[in-house]
Amino acid sequence: MAQKILIIHGPNLNLLGEREPEVYGNFTIDDINNELQKAAKEDNIDLEIVQLNGEGEIVDKIHAEKDKCSAIVINPGAYTHYSIAIRDAIAAIKIPVIEVHLSNIYGREEFRQKSMIAPVAAGQISGFGKNSYILGLKAAIGIIKKPH
């Protein structure tokens, strides 16, 4: 039976392709999702992919899936920088979480250079455009398939 990984796209990521293409690129969320599905299939991983704009929606999804998936790959978007609620939800679960960002958050505005999520995530990948998601998925697969 294939293991399942949850992919959470945070706020405003539904606007990829039209939102600040000079920062985020011209690809769409569907382009990312299609590449994620291909990569997951290669490793016999099932994906559930959601895009949620609300902080509470993200917290609720993490809670709901904590016993149903093996790992989470999340791009918390702007919530990265101030959501203690999402941070606490991640800290409360016992599955690995990989934080991903399309842009290099450390090369952007000062307020974007602090992640509330990184200290409770297994790792963080940023700055590689849509490849950040593929790298995050590969990292999650590596963690869950690693012999204990």
Secondary structure, 3 states (H helix, E strand, C coil): CCEEEEEEECCCHHHCCCCCHHHHCCCCHHHHHHHHHHHHHHCCEEEEEEECCCHHHHHHHHHHHCCCCCEEEEECHHHHHCCHHHHHHHHHCCCCEEEEECCCHHHCCHHHCCCCCHHHCCEEEECCCCHHHHHHHHHHHHHHHCCC
